[in-house]
Amino acid sequence: MSDARLALLLSLALCCASVNAQSTDRPRIRDLGISPGIFAPGALNAITDVAGVRVGHQTLVRDDSVRTGVTAILPHGGNLFQEKVPAGMHAANAFGKAAGLLQIEELGLIESPIVLTNTLAVGTAIEGTVAYTLDQPGNERIQSVNAVVGETNDGYLNDIRGRHVTVEDVRAAIDSASTGPVAEGNVGAGTGTVCFGWKGGIGTSSRVLPASLGGYTVGVLVQSNYDGVLVIDGVRVGEHLGQYTYRDDVAGGIAQKAHPEQGSVMIVIATDAPVDARTLERMARRAPLGLARTGSFMSNGSGDFAIAFSTQNRVPYSPTSRTQPAEYLHNDSVSPLFLAVVEAVEEAVYNSLTRAESMTGHLGHRVEAFDVEALRALLGKRGN
């Protein structure tokens, strides 16, 4: 390899790595004095408050048109194929290209990392996730892998037709996954997304139930990329700031022939509560209620998917007996988990907005960061 080519590859690698590890001074929603819901968040207020859950990002920002990436969520740090986790899913509006969800619906299990990326990189993400799984020690004879992949379309800011995500990027996101704080905003699969007309991205939040309700933790991560009329803590922020879906039609009273659709949103829910696949599906079904609190109406062109898993009651690939002992919550005890999902989804979306920074991308398109100072002013007026 020539010295020039080596220098170029090192430069690109450093670019991706530095963006992946980027920090931002922009606040999370609680830094603005807004505390959605009644349940308290975990120590990190992130999906990684659920013990063992790991998150990794690979962020691609190159030239003037590459604005995309990959985010990987691992339910635990072991061999996911050999130790599957119970799971459920829900498609609130299925205008999307997610992969692996039908097997979750059928078997109630996840056996791979959950990988999020852009719409045209789903095939690449499947390939990378399968390769990662086959390479794990103990999986040498495996011949079938259900790779779980979700997507949203980042084609406004990103040269999506260029298909810049590689198998190596997918592997890098998975390999970098760790416990601890989770980067938000313009990172990973949220690098090029747009939400409510402002810059969207990755957001996360968690809730810890009171001891009297079991003390369980629920964590959520979102890839926000949808439209609607933004509402924050009951304030109709989108209307106040003059940025919302159908604004021109409402103002002018003249119906337009067509509107560009913005979509979608991927929601990943984790919990340490001992719940079965059916209850996890029910938890996933509550995720759209959190979206509704933010002002989403799940437009025709939006793919709104939720995947929920529990870190408890792992299922071995090679069982040693016909039955598996397990302990599950009664139906009468799961309602607090439902509310925790709604609250954490709502707050994760807000964090994806407040943490994201303005971005210029493909064809010179620019999306501004959400105006947190305008929000402060609105909330101040409300309190007077």
C-alpha positions in Angstrom: 0.0 0.0 0.0 1.4 3.4 -0.9 2.1 6.0 1.8 -0.5 8.3 0.2 -3.2 5.7 0.3 -2.3 4.8 3.9 -2.4 8.4 5.0 -5.9 8.8 3.4 -7.3 5.7 5.1 -5.9 6.9 8.5 -7.4 10.3 7.9 -10.8 8.8 7.2 -10.6 6.5 10.2 -9.7 9.4 12.5 -12.6 11.4 11.1 -15.1 8.7 11.8 -13.6 7.9 15.2 -13.5 11.5 16.4 -17.1 12.1 15.3 -18.2 8.9 17.0 -16.7 10.0 20.3 -17.8 13.6 19.9 -19.1 15.6 22.9 -21.5 18.5 22.8 -22.2 21.3 25.1 -25.9 21.2 24.1 -28.2 20.3 27.0 -30.4 17.4 27.7 -34.0 18.2 28.4 -33.6 17.9 32.1 -30.9 20.5 32.0 -33.6 22.9 31.0 -35.7 22.2 34.0 -38.1 19.8 32.3 -38.8 16.5 33.9 -41.3 14.5 31.8 -43.4 12.0 33.7 -43.7 10.9 37.4 -41.1 8.2 37.6 -37.4 9.0 38.3 -34.7 8.2 35.7 -31.8 6.0 36.4 -28.3 7.2 37.2 -27.4 7.8 33.5 -30.9 8.4 32.3 -30.1 6.1 29.4 -30.9 2.7 28.1 -27.7 1.5 29.7 -29.2 2.0 33.1 -30.5 -1.6 32.4 -27.6 -3.6 33.7 -25.6 -5.3 30.9 -27.0 -3.3 28.0 -24.4 -1.9 25.6 -24.6 0.8 22.9 -22.1 1.6 20.2 -22.0 4.1 17.4 -20.2 4.5 14.1 -20.6 8.0 12.7 -19.8 8.9 9.1 -19.3 12.5 8.3 -17.2 13.0 5.2 -16.9 15.7 2.5 -20.1 17.7 2.0 -22.6 14.9 1.5 -21.9 11.9 3.8 -24.0 12.3 6.9 -25.0 8.8 8.2 -23.9 6.0 10.5 -24.7 2.9 12.5 -25.9 2.4 16.1 -25.8 -1.0 17.8 -27.6 -2.1 20.9 -26.5 -5.3 22.6 -28.8 -6.8 25.3 -25.8 -8.3 27.1 -22.1 -8.7 26.6 -22.0 -12.4 26.0 -22.8 -14.5 23.0 -26.3 -13.4 22.0 -26.9 -16.3 19.7 -26.1 -18.8 22.4 -27.9 -16.9 25.1 -31.0 -15.3 23.5 -33.2 -12.8 25.3 -37.0 -12.7 25.3 -38.4 -9.9 23.1 -41.4 -8.4 21.5 -42.1 -5.9 18.7 -44.7 -3.6 17.4 -45.1 -1.8 14.1 -47.3 1.2 14.7 -47.0 2.4 11.1 -45.1 -0.1 9.0 -43.8 2.2 6.2 -40.3 0.9 6.8 -37.6 -1.6 5.9 -36.8 -3.2 9.2 -35.4 -6.7 9.2 -35.8 -9.7 11.5 -38.9 -8.5 13.2 -41.2 -11.3 12.0 -39.0 -13.9 13.8 -39.2 -11.8 16.9 -43.0 -11.8 16.6 -43.0 -15.6 16.0 -40.5 -16.9 18.5 -40.3 -14.0 21.0 -36.5 -14.0 21.0 -33.6 -11.9 19.9 -30.3 -13.6 19.0 -28.3 -10.8 17.5 -27.3 -7.2 18.2 -30.0 -4.7 17.3 -28.5 -2.5 14.6 -30.0 0.9 13.4 -28.9 2.6 10.2 -30.3 4.4 7.1 -32.9 2.9 4.7 -30.5 1.8 1.9 -28.0 0.4 4.3 -30.3 -2.3 5.8 -28.8 -5.0 3.6 -25.3 -4.0 4.6 -26.3 -4.0 8.3 -27.7 -7.5 7.9 -24.5 -8.7 6.3 -22.4 -7.1 9.1 -24.5 -8.4 11.9 -24.5 -11.9 10.4 -20.8 -11.8 10.0 -20.3 -10.6 13.6 -22.5 -13.4 14.9 -20.9 -16.2 12.9 -17.5 -15.0 14.1 -18.4 -15.4 17.8 -16.6 -18.3 19.5 -19.0 -21.2 19.9 -21.0 -20.3 16.7 -18.7 -22.2 14.3 -21.5 -24.5 13.1 -24.3 -22.0 13.0 -26.1 -21.8 9.6 -29.0 -19.4 10.3 -28.9 -16.0 12.0 -31.9 -13.6 12.5 -30.2 -10.2 12.2 -32.4 -7.5 13.7 -32.0 -4.2 11.8 -34.0 -1.0 11.9 -33.8 2.1 9.7 -34.9 5.6 9.0 -34.3 7.6 5.9 -31.6 10.3 6.2 -31.6 11.2 2.5 -32.2 14.9 3.0 -28.8 15.5 4.7 -27.0 12.4 3.5 -26.1 11.1 0.0 -28.2 8.0 0.7 -27.9 6.7 -2.8 -24.1 6.6 -2.4 -24.6 3.7 0.1 -21.6 4.8 2.1 -22.2 2.5 5.1 -19.9 -0.6 4.9 -19.8 -4.0 6.6 -16.8 -2.7 8.5 -18.8 0.3 9.8 -21.5 -2.1 11.1 -18.8 -4.3 12.8 -17.2 -1.1 14.3 -20.5 0.0 15.9 -21.1 -3.5 17.4 -17.5 -3.8 18.5 -17.5 -0.4 20.2 -20.7 -1.1 22.2 -20.2 -0.4 25.9 -22.0 0.2 29.1 -22.1 3.7 30.6 -23.1 7.0 29.1 -24.6 7.0 25.6 -23.7 9.7 23.0 -26.8 11.5 21.7 -27.7 13.8 18.8 -25.7 13.7 15.6 -24.1 10.3 16.2 -24.4 6.8 14.7 -27.7 6.2 13.0 -28.9 9.6 14.0 -26.2 11.5 12.2 -28.4 12.7 9.3 -31.9 12.5 10.7 -34.5 15.3 11.0 -37.2 15.6 13.6 -40.1 18.1 13.6 -38.2 20.1 11.1 -35.2 20.5 13.4 -32.1 18.3 13.6 -33.0 15.0 15.1 -30.7 12.1 16.1 -30.1 9.5 18.8 -31.8 10.1 22.1 -32.1 7.9 25.2 -33.8 7.9 28.6 -34.7 5.6 31.5 -37.1 5.1 34.3 -36.7 3.2 37.6 -39.9 2.1 39.3 -40.3 2.7 43.0 -39.6 -0.3 45.2 -43.3 -0.7 45.9 -43.8 -1.3 42.2 -40.9 -3.8 41.9 -37.9 -1.4 41.5 -37.4 -2.5 37.9 -35.6 -0.4 35.3 -36.9 0.5 31.8 -34.5 2.1 29.3 -35.2 3.5 25.8 -33.1 4.6 22.8 -34.7 6.3 19.8 -33.5 7.2 16.3 -35.8 10.2 15.7 -36.6 11.2 12.1 -40.3 12.1 11.9 -42.7 15.0 11.6 -45.7 16.4 13.5 -46.4 19.4 15.8 -43.9 19.4 18.6 -45.2 19.5 22.1 -42.9 19.6 25.1 -44.2 19.3 28.7 -47.6 20.2 27.4 -46.5 23.3 25.6 -47.3 23.5 21.9 -43.7 24.4 21.0 -43.9 23.8 17.3 -46.8 26.2 16.9 -45.2 28.9 19.1 -41.9 28.7 17.1 -43.7 28.6 13.7 -42.4 25.2 12.6 -44.8 22.3 12.2 -46.4 20.0 9.6 -49.0 21.7 7.4 -48.0 25.1 8.7 -48.4 26.8 5.3 -51.7 25.1 4.6 -53.1 26.3 7.9 -51.8 29.8 7.5 -52.9 30.2 3.9 -56.0 28.2 4.0 -55.0 26.6 0.7 -54.5 22.9 0.4 -51.3 21.9 -1.3 -51.2 19.0 -3.8 -48.5 17.0 -1.9 -46.3 17.2 1.1 -42.9 15.7 1.5 -43.1 13.0 4.2 -40.5 12.7 7.0 -40.0 9.4 8.6 -39.4 7.4 10.6 -38.6 6.5 14.2 -36.9 3.4 15.6 -37.5 2.7 19.3 -35.6 0.2 21.3 -36.8 -0.7 24.8 -34.8 -2.6 27.4 -35.9 -3.8 30.9 -34.5 -5.9 33.7 -38.1 -6.9 34.7 -38.8 -10.6 34.4 -41.4 -10.4 31.7 -42.2 -12.8 28.8 -42.4 -12.1 25.1 -46.1 -11.3 25.2 -45.6 -8.7 27.9 -42.7 -7.2 26.0 -44.9 -7.0 22.9 -47.4 -5.1 25.1 -44.7 -2.8 26.3 -43.7 -2.1 22.6 -47.3 -1.3 21.9 -47.2 1.6 24.4 -44.2 3.3 22.7 -46.5 5.2 20.3 -48.2 6.8 23.3 -44.8 8.4 24.1 -44.5 9.6 20.5 -48.0 11.1 20.7 -46.9 13.1 23.8 -44.2 14.7 21.6 -46.6 15.6 18.9 -46.3 12.8 16.4 -49.3 11.6 14.5 -47.5 8.8 12.6 -47.9 10.1 9.1 -48.5 7.9 6.0 -44.8 7.8 5.1 -43.4 7.2 8.6 -42.2 3.8 9.7 -42.7 3.7 13.5 -41.2 0.5 15.0 -40.6 -0.5 18.6 -38.5 -3.5 19.8 -38.6 -4.5 23.4 -36.4 -7.0 25.2 -35.7 -8.2 28.8 -32.3 -9.1 30.1 -33.8 -11.7 32.4 -34.7 -15.3 31.6 -32.2 -15.8 28.8 -32.9 -18.7 26.6 -30.0 -21.1 25.7 -29.5 -22.1 22.0 -28.7 -25.6 23.2 -31.0 -26.5 26.1 -30.1 -29.4 28.3 -33.7 -30.2 29.2 -37.2 -30.1 27.7 -38.3 -27.3 30.0 -36.8 -24.1 31.3 -37.6 -22.8 34.8 -38.5 -19.1 34.7 -40.3 -16.5 36.8 -42.5 -13.9 35.2 -44.5 -10.9 36.5 -48.2 -11.4 36.7 -50.3 -9.3 34.2 -51.6 -7.4 37.2 -48.1 -6.1 37.9 -47.0 -4.9 34.5 -48.9 -1.6 34.2 -46.1 0.5 35.8 -43.7 -0.8 33.1 -46.2 0.5 30.5 -46.1 4.0 32.0 -42.3 3.8 32.3 -42.1 3.1 28.5 -44.3 6.0 27.7 -42.3 8.4 29.8 -38.9 7.2 28.6 -39.9 7.3 24.9 -41.1 10.9 25.3 -37.9 12.1 27.1 -35.6 10.2 24.7 -37.1 12.1 21.8 -36.6 15.4 23.5 -33.0 14.5 24.2 -32.5 13.6 20.6 -33.6 17.1 19.7 -31.9 19.2 22.3 -28.5 17.4 22.0 -28.4 17.5 18.2 -26.4 20.3 16.5 -27.1 22.1 13.2 -25.9 20.3 10.2 -25.3 21.1 6.5 -25.1 18.1 4.2 -26.0 16.7 0.8 -26.8 19.2 -1.9 -26.2 22.0 0.5 -29.3 21.1 2.6 -29.1 22.6 6.1 -31.1 21.7 9.2 -30.9 23.9 12.2 -30.6 22.6 15.8 -33.6 23.0 18.0 -33.6 26.4 19.7 -33.2 25.6 23.3 -33.2 29.3 24.3 -36.5 29.8 22.6 -37.8 26.9 24.7 -36.5 28.5 27.9 -38.4 31.7 27.0 -41.6 29.8 26.3 -41.5 27.9 29.5 -40.6 31.1 31.4 -43.7 32.8 30.0 -45.8 29.8 31.0 -44.6 30.0 34.6 -45.6 33.7 34.9 
